[in-house]
Amino acid sequence: MPEYVIVDPAETRPRVRVMAFLEGDDIYTEVNYLPGEEMESVVFPNLRLSVNEILDPPLVEGLIKAEQAQLQKAERLAARLRELGVDPDAV
């Protein structure tokens, strides 16, 4: 396995540990990420995750409410554009 992640939410020292088997090495390399930092993946170099969100992920209900608020805002904007004679689907 080229990489695995250990999430350690211990209250004394919460961290995310990435164990990566780097090309050319014969043992895993360990990198610890602390709250306030971003975890970087060796396998997926464009993947960067907030350690804070990994240790304390947002609740699904909160994400749904935020998405619903954005949709309502978009619907109000579309309605206002129609009032002004602008087709929101053509913009």
C-alpha positions as CSV (number, residue, x, y, z in Angstrom):
1,M,0.0,0.0,0.0
2,P,1.6,3.3,-1.1
3,E,0.0,5.5,1.5
4,Y,-2.3,5.3,4.5
5,V,-3.7,7.9,6.9
6,I,-4.2,7.5,10.7
7,V,-6.5,10.0,12.3
8,D,-5.7,10.5,16.0
9,P,-8.2,12.7,17.7
10,A,-6.6,12.4,21.2
11,E,-7.3,15.4,23.3
12,T,-3.7,15.8,24.4
13,R,-2.3,16.0,20.9
14,P,-4.8,15.6,18.0
15,R,-3.1,15.0,14.7
16,V,-3.4,13.3,11.3
17,R,-0.5,11.0,10.5
18,V,0.3,10.0,6.9
19,M,2.4,7.0,6.3
20,A,3.7,6.9,2.8
21,F,5.9,4.4,0.9
22,L,7.9,6.7,-1.3
23,E,9.5,5.6,-4.5
24,G,13.0,4.4,-3.9
25,D,12.5,3.9,-0.1
26,D,12.2,0.6,1.5
27,I,10.3,1.8,4.6
28,Y,7.3,4.0,5.2
29,T,7.9,7.7,5.8
30,E,5.8,9.3,8.5
31,V,4.5,12.9,8.4
32,N,2.3,14.3,11.2
33,Y,-0.1,17.1,10.5
34,L,-1.5,19.2,13.4
35,P,-4.7,21.3,13.7
36,G,-4.4,24.4,11.5
37,E,-2.4,22.6,8.8
38,E,-3.4,21.0,5.6
39,M,-2.7,17.3,5.0
40,E,-1.0,16.5,1.7
41,S,-1.4,13.2,-0.1
42,V,1.6,11.5,-1.7
43,V,-0.6,9.3,-3.9
44,F,-2.9,12.2,-4.9
45,P,-0.7,15.3,-5.0
46,N,-3.6,17.6,-5.7
47,L,-5.5,16.4,-2.6
48,R,-5.1,18.8,0.3
49,L,-7.4,18.4,3.3
50,S,-7.8,20.6,6.3
51,V,-6.7,18.8,9.5
52,N,-9.3,20.8,11.4
53,E,-12.1,19.4,9.2
54,I,-10.7,15.9,9.4
55,L,-10.6,16.0,13.2
56,D,-14.0,17.8,13.5
57,P,-16.0,17.3,10.3
58,P,-19.0,19.4,9.6
59,L,-22.4,17.8,10.3
60,V,-24.3,16.7,7.2
61,E,-27.3,18.7,8.4
62,G,-25.3,21.9,8.4
63,L,-24.0,21.2,4.9
64,I,-27.5,20.6,3.7
65,K,-28.8,23.8,5.2
66,A,-25.9,25.8,3.7
67,E,-26.7,24.3,0.3
68,Q,-30.4,25.0,0.6
69,A,-29.6,28.6,1.5
70,Q,-27.5,29.0,-1.6
71,L,-30.2,27.5,-3.8
72,Q,-32.8,29.9,-2.3
73,K,-30.5,32.8,-3.0
74,A,-30.1,31.6,-6.6
75,E,-33.8,31.3,-7.0
76,R,-34.4,34.8,-5.7
77,L,-31.8,36.1,-8.1
78,A,-33.4,34.3,-11.0
79,A,-36.8,35.7,-10.1
80,R,-35.4,39.2,-9.9
81,L,-33.7,38.8,-13.3
82,R,-37.0,37.7,-14.8
83,E,-38.7,40.8,-13.3
84,L,-36.1,42.9,-15.2
85,G,-36.8,41.0,-18.4
86,V,-33.6,38.9,-18.4
87,D,-33.8,35.2,-19.0
88,P,-31.5,33.7,-16.2
89,D,-31.0,30.6,-18.3
90,A,-29.5,32.7,-21.1
91,V,-27.0,34.5,-19.0
